[in-house]
């Protein structure tokens, strides 16, 4: 086993319980999980915490809309968030909820402690308030009159509130940031916080509310509830046993300060300004690093339920599988800039990287091992040492080149992961797999198999492939744990654990014993997908989203050729009043109406019986085409046509006029 490298405490931001998380929200937990698994693989004693943020005015309003209590609402949403986190095979050690009893009691104690020492004082607040962000803003902070964080509408608000003296600690925080360059990452986030907030000067922060009740009460002034950010941020210490009275748990003493807070770039201000200042006031050490990751954006525009284009993790998993989704969100996200997700890009990555580069490599290596050696490949020493170079000067020592890539990948992955360049770390591992595919093309095992004198060389080639894939699969574990397990189960079917290597051994080559057989029946790791078929399923998903959101599609109307005003003038449409209406005998769909149009009465037959009762039609003033040639329907003469609109939802409505227009008036 790797040497114990000590404790490592990391957290995600706790997810706000306003609704089901989409794939952009889910990206963070997958990213955090890959880091946690990697640190465990290295030998760290990892504690990985995530959870849900459950208080605030927005929750109170949503619960009211749903007709349930706020607690019932957050119980439902928190359960759904946890289900998604579990679906994505994330290995968190604790899932905290801000409605947990211990957390709520500690928040009250923290608030009282800060009040008693003079860091919190009572006043009143007047400003522009953003309900979704639960933040007050001054007019100068607004962007185009809207919230600078989310871009939504703000409203004037005034209320009594408690405030935290932020400016008291500002200079100390600036000094900490300047002397700890690793504290805020990436560097662009640090520059943003320094230039936009700290250096211009901090205003005191509102830390309580009186305009709603769904929050943790200030126990010495129950008109107030604790501001959601003071409540939410403290989860990072309450979750591991912090006690404001000085009786913190052994777990807290072991793991705090946190090694890593992993958060979205949109909440970097709260975590790098408010949170460290709260900790300074409490006399606690600051976290070692806050990493603000970029966003994962929808490829065809902003995700919207009304558009039916929101991408959820469970829909992606149903289509591609858990590890394919993990691969995509980790591999496609740049270090600092936003990434893009689309169904089309997912299919492309599935087919090229996963099905071809990785899946096909494993499958054909196992198939050739079985075909040529009954599944048992062995080191023979028949390598390409001394093979020289070709006419272009390129090395023909293919074995050495392969081994150099394989044994060097661990160090390259470590180098990328030190700075949380997770996408680049995965790229290094897939470079190993691509080198294996190139090695097959270089050595041509099928050609070696035709020459009995080259049997030892063939065995060496296949051994090198199996050993290389074993190393690659182990390195892949933090990012695609199920895939790694499935690969090793095929290469070491009698005892898959035998394929698991200590992290410290992943730069070594040749550890596989000669008497181990690969599986007789290789499985397909990733099947190629047809984009057209996938998009048909996507349409169904999007239609279901629209239906759930109460959004109806516009009817599909076949376009007719353009007409001129002269063409339109050929049609005469007049207002008519229905004075009598009855069913047409032996015709379930038809009603016959007597309609007064000016000084005459017309008899018109209409296929509207499924939508209107005869008595409902009487008295309506309808639009009638009056110069239509008469015809007979079910033996009843019709002297015109009532105009009606119909949609794809099987709805129909006759066209009526909304004012008391004299019957016979022309519609033009």
N, C-alpha and C positions, 0 to 999 in steps of 0.2 A: 504494500500500500504506500501511496505518497506520504511523505513526512507531513505531520500536522503543522500547518502554517499559521494556525491561530484563528480567532473569530473573525467573521465577516458578516456585517449586518447591512442589509439593503432593503429598500422599500420602493413600491410604486406610489404614485398619487392614489388616494382612495377615490374610487369612481362615484360620481354624483348620481343619486338614485332618482333621476328625473325620467328615466326611460331605459329601454333595452340598448345596450352598447352596440354600435356598428363596428365594422372592421377597423376603422381608424382608431376608435377607442381601444379595441382589443389588441392592436399592435403593441401597445405599451406593456401589457402583461406578458406577451410572448417574448418581447425583447428582454424584459427583466428576467424571465425564466431562463432564457439562454445564458445570460450572465451568471445567474445563480448556479445553474448546472455546471457551467464551466469552472467557476470558483470551487465547487465541490470536487470536481474532477482533478483540479490542481492540488487539493488537499486541505482546503480551508473548511473551518467549522462554520457553515453558512446558516444564518437565520434570515429568511425571506418573508417579508410581511406585505400584505395587500389588504384590500377591504373596501368599504363603502362609506360615503359621506352622506348623512341622512337628514340633516336639519335644514331649515331655512324657509323663507317666504314662498319660494317657487314650489317647494314640496307641499306646503300647506294649500296653495291654490290648486295644484294638480289633484290632490286628494279630494278637495271640495268638488271639483269638476267630476271626479269619478264616483262621488257619493259614498266615500269610505273615510275612515279616520286616517290621519297622516301615518300612524304606526302601521296600519294595515297596508297602506300604499307602499311604504318603504320595505316592509317585510316581503311583499311580492317582487318588487324591483331588485332588491338586494339578492333574493333567491335566484332571480334570473341572471344577474351578473355573475354570481358564484357558479351557476350552471355553465355559463359560457367559458369562464376561466378554467373549470374542470374539463370541459369538452376539449379545450386547447392543450390539455395535458400539461398544465403548469404546476410546478412543484413547490408552491408557497407553503411556508410553515405555519403561518397564522393569517386568518381572514378576520380582520377587526371590523366592527360596526360602531359608528359613533353613537348609536343608541344602546351600546353595551353598558351595563350598570357601572362597572369599574371606571370606564372612560368618563361617563357623565359626572361621577363623583369627583374624579381627579380634576376635570375641567373647572368645576365649581371651586375646588381648593386652590387651583392655580390662579383663577381670577381674583379670589380673596387675597391671596398672598401678594399679587402684584398691586392690588388696591391698597393694602396695608402699608406697603413700602413706598407708596406715592407714585408708582409708575402709571397707575390708572386713576383718572379723576372724572368727576361728573360734570357734564355740560349739556349743550344742545347742538344739534347739527342741522344745517340748512344747505341744500345743494341739489344737484341733479342725480337721481337714483336710477340705477339699472337693476331691474328685478331679476333677470336671468343670472347676472354676475353677482348680485347682492352687494353692489358697490356704490358708494357715493362718489360724485365727481364734481369738480368746480367747472365753471363755464369754460375756462381756459384749457382744461384738460380734454374737453370733448373734441372729437374729430368730425367735422361737418355736422355738428350738433348732436352727434350720437356717441354711444359708449366707445371709448378707445380700445377696449378689449374685444368686444364681440360685434360691434357695429350696429347694435340694435337701439331702439328708441329709449330715451330716458325721460323721467318725469320729475318735476320739482317735488321735493319732500323736505319736511322739517319735523324734528322730533327730539325729545330729550334722550341723551345717550351718555355712555361712559366712553372716555377716550384714553388711548395709550400714548405716552410721551415718547414718540419715535425719535425726535431730534436729540434727545438725551444720549442716545447710543449711536447716532449716525457716524460721528468721527471714528469711533472705535470699530464700527463695521467697515468703513472705508479702509482703515489701516489693515484690518484682517484680510480683506480682499486683495489689497496691494501686496501683502506679504505671503499670501497663499494663492499663487496663480492657478493652482489646480482646483480651487474651491468651486468656481463656476465654470462649467464647460458646456458647449464649446466656447471659445474665447469671444465670439461674436455676441453671445448672450451676456457675458460679463460687461462688455463695452456698452451694451444697451442699458443695463441697469445703472452703471456708473454715470453715464452721460445724461440719461433721461430722468433719473430719479434721485440718486444720491448726491451728486455734485450740485444740482440746482437747489437742494434743500428739501428735507422731508417735512411733510405736515403731520400733525398728530392724527392717529388712526382711530376711527370709530370702532369700538369693540363691543357694543351692545345695541339692541333694538327693542322698541316698544310697540311697533305697528303690527306685529304678529306674535303668535304664541308658540309656534312649533320650533322650539329650540331648547337648549339647556338653561333653566332659570338661573338668574343671579340670586344665590340663596339668601343674600342679605338685602335684596331689593327686588321682590318678585314681579314688579312691573316689567322688568328687563329680562331678555334672554341673551345669551352670549352670542356675539357676532360669529357667523359661521366659520370664518377663517381662523379665529383663535381656537374655536372648537375643533375644526378639522385638522389643523396642522399639528396639534398636540398628540394626535394618534400615534405619531412616530415614537413617542416616549411612553405614553400610557400603555401601548400594546405590548411593551416588554417589561412593564412593572414599575414605571416611575411613580414615586409618591412625593407630593409637594411638601409633606411634613417631614421628609428626610428618611423615610423608611422604605426606600426603593428596594426592589428585589435583587437577588443575586444575578438573575438574567440581565437586568438592566445594567448592573455594574460590569457584567462581562461584555455586553455588546455595544453599549453607548460610549462614544459617539458613533453614529451610523457611518459606515464606509461610503454608502452611495444612496442618495435620493434620486430616483429616476422619474422624471415628470415630463409633461408636454410643455413646449416652449411658451404656450399661452398663459401658463401660471408660474412662470419663472420669477416674476416680481414677488409673489407671495412667499416663495420658498427661499429666495436669496436676500430679501430685505426684511419682511415681517418676521419670518420664522427665526432667523439668526438673532434678531433683536429680542424677540420673546425669550430665547434661550439665554442670552446675555443677562437679561433681567432676572431670570431664574437662577443664574449662577451655574449654568450647565455648559459643557463644551459644545462647540458647533460641529455639525456633520462635516465629514472630511471632503465630500464632493456632492454638488448638485448638478445633475446632467439634464439639460433641457433638450429633449429629442424633437426632431421635426415632425410634421404631420404627414399622414398618409391620405392622399386626396383621391377623389373619384375622377377617373379618366375623362368622362364626358360631362363634366360640370359638377356643381355642388350637389352633394347627396340631399335628396328631398323625398319625404314620404308621399307628397302629392304627385311627384314625378314617377314614383314607384321604382326609383333607381338606388335606394339605399342598399348597400352591400353588408350583409350580416355574416358573422363567422360561421354560424350553423348552416346557412345556405351554401357557403363555400365548401365546408367540410362534407356536406352531402354530395357535392359534385366532384371534389378532388381528393378528399381525405385530409386528415389532420396535419400530417407532416408536409404535405404539398403546400398547404396554406401557411404553415410555419415557415417553410423555405421561402415562399414568395414574399411575405411581409418583412422578413429579416434581410433577404438578399436584395430586394428592390429599393430599400430605403437608404438614401445617401446619408452621410454623417451629419451635415448641417442643413441641407436643403430639403424641401418637401419631396416626398415620393408620390408616385401615381399608381393606382390600382384600377384594373378593368378586367372584365371577364375575358376579353380577347387576349390580353397579355398573360393572364393566368394560363390559358390553354397553350399559348406559345411556350411558356416556361415549362409547363407540364410535359409537353412533347419533346422539347429540345434538351433541357437540362436533366429532368428527372427520368423520363422514359428512355431517352436515348443515351445520354452521357453516363448516367449512373445505372439505371435499371438494366439496360442492354449489356453493359459491361459485366455486371454480376451474373446475369443469366447465361451469357455465352462462355464466361470463364468456368462456371460450374458444369455447363453442358459439355465443354471440351474435356474437362477433367474426368467426367464420367465416360465419355466416348473413348478416350485414349488410354485411361488408366483405371477404370472402374471406380473412379472417385477418389483415389488415393495418390496424390502427387507428392513428390519428395525432392529434397535438395540432392543434387548429384555432383555439383561442382563444375558442370559443363557450361561455364559462363562465357562471356565474350571478352574476357581480359586479353589484351594484346591484339584485338581485332583491327586496330589501326583506323584509317580514315578512308573515305571514298574520294573520288576524283575531284570533288569540290572542297575537300578538306574537312568535311563533317565527320564526327566520330562515329565509328561503327560499334563502339562498346556500349550497346544499348542497355545492357544490364546495369552498368555503372551509372548511366544517366538516369535510369528509372529509380535506382536506389537513392541517388543524390536528391531527387525531387521528393521521394517518400520520406526519407530521414530528415530532410530540411523543413518539411511542412509544419511540424510542431513548433519550431522556433518562429516561423513566420506567422502562425496563428497567434502565438503568445504576444508577439510584437503588436499585432493589430488589436488584440483584446485589451492590452494595457491601456489603450486610449479609447476603448469602447467602439472601435471601428468594426462592428459586428459583421456588416455586409462584406467587408474586405476579408475578414477571417474566413467566412464561408466560401468566398471566391478562391482563396488559397487551397481549401480542401477539394473543391471541384477541379482546380488545376491538377491536383494529384490524380483524380479520376480520369481527366482528359489525357494525362500522360500515360496512364494504363492503356487507354484505347489506342493511343499512338504506338505504344509498345507492341500491341497485338499486330498492328499493321506492319511494323518493322520486322518482327520475328516470324510472322506467318505460320502459326502452329499447324494449320491444315497442310501446309507444304512439308513441314518437318515430319508429320505423321506418315508421309508416303515413303520415307527412307528409314528402314529399320536401324541403320547405323547411327541415326540421329535421335534415337529414343531418349537417351539421357539428356540431350539438349532440350527436347520437347518437355520432359518432366521438369527441368529447371525453369523453363519459361513459364509453365503453368504454376509452379510453386511461387515464383516471383509475383505473379498476378494475384494469387490467393493471399499472399503475405501483404502485398501492397494494399489490397482492398480491406484487409483486416485492420491495418493501421488507419486507413481513411475512415472506415466505419467507426472506429473508436474516437477519432477526432470529431466526427459528425455528431456524436452523442448529445452534446448540449443543445444543438440546434434542431435535430430531427431524431429524437430519442427512439421512437418506434421503428423507424427505418433502420437505424443502427442495430437495434435488437434483432430485426428480421434478417438483416444481412448476416450477422454473426450466427444466427440460428441455422442458416443454410451452409455456412462454411464450417461450422462446428456442431453438426446436428446431434451428436451423441452427448455433448456437454457444452451448450452455448457459452457458459461462464468461462470456459477455457479460452474463448476468443477475446475476452475482456482484458485489456492490458492496463497496467498502472500508467498513469499519465507520464511518469518519469521515464517509461520505457518506449514511448511513442516516437522517439528519434532513433530507435534501434531496428535493425532489419534481420530477419532470419530466426525469430523466436518460435515459429510454428514447428511443432514436432512432425516427423515424417509419417507417423502411423495414424494420422487423423484423416478420416474420409469426409468429403463434402456430401451434401444431401443428394439422394438419387433423383429427387423430383424438385427441381428449382421452381420457385414461384415468381410470378410477375410482380415486381415491386410497384411499378407505375405503368398503367396502360395508356397508350396513346388515345387521344380524344379527337373527335370530329367537331370542329368549331361550329358548323351549321347545326348539329344536333344539340350542342351545348347551348347555343343561343335560343333554340326553341324552348329549352327548359328555363332559360333566363326570362323569357317572355312570360311564362307561367308564374314565375316568382314575382315578377313586377306587377302582373295583373292581380295577384293575391295581395300584394302590398297596397295597391290602389283601392281594392275592395275593402280591406281592413281600415283604411284611412277614410273611407266614404267617398272616394274620388271615382267618378265615372269617366270612361273613355268617351271622346267625341265620336259620334257615329261615322262610319266609313261610307262616304257618299261618292258614288262614281261621277267623275267630272263629265259634264256634257259639253258639246261644242259651244263656243261663244256665239251670242246672237247680237243683233243690232237693235236700236230703238224701234226700227220699223217692224222687226220680228215681234217685239214685245207688244206693239200696238195692235197686232192681230188678235191678241187675247183680251177679252172683255171680262173684268172682274168687278162684281157689284156686291153691295151689302144687302143681305136678305135676312128677314126675321122668320124663324121657325114657328109656325102657328099650329102645326099638328104633326105628330110623329108616331109611327107604330111599326111593329115587326113585319117583315115580309114572310108570308106563309111559306113553309118548306125551305127556308133559307136562314140558318142560324146566325150567319154573319151580317145579314143585311137589315137596315132600317129604311123605311120610306118616309120622307118628310114632305109636308106641304109648306112651301116657303114663299112669303110675300116679298116680291121684288118690285118696288114702285107700285104701279097700278095693276100688276098682274100677280098671279100665284102660280109658281112652278112646282112640279112634282119631281123630287130628286131622290134617287136610291144611293145609299152609301154603305160601305163595308165597315161600319163602326159599332155594330151591336155588342162586340166583346168589350167595348170601352165605355159605352153610354147606355143608360136605360132610356126608353122613349120619352118618359116624362122629364128627364134631365135636359133633353134637347129643346123642349118647348120654351119659347121666350128668348133663346139665344140669337144674337145678331151675328151671322156667320159670313165668311167670304165665299162667294159663289162664282164659278166660271159660267157665264150665261150664254156664250156663243159657241158652246160645244154641241156638236151634232147629236141629237137625241138617239138613245139606244135602249134596248130592252135587257134587263138583268133579272133572270129567273121569271121571265114573262111579264115583268112590271116595267113600264116605260120610265126612263130617267131623262129629265130635260135640263141637264147641267151637272155640275160637280161641286160638292162642298170641299174646300181646301182644308187639309189637315197636315200636321207634322208628326213624324214617327221616328223613333231612335232605335239603336241596336238592343236596347233593354226591353223591347216589346212594349213600349209606352206609345200612346197616340193621343193627340189633342187636336180638336177642330180649331181652326183659326177664327177668332172672334174680334170684334172691335170694342175698345174699352171706354168709348164715349157714346152718347146717345145720338149716333149718326142716323139720318133718315134712311130707311130701307130703300134700295134702288140707287143710292149714291155710288158713284164709280170709284173703284180703288185704283190709283195710278201713281 
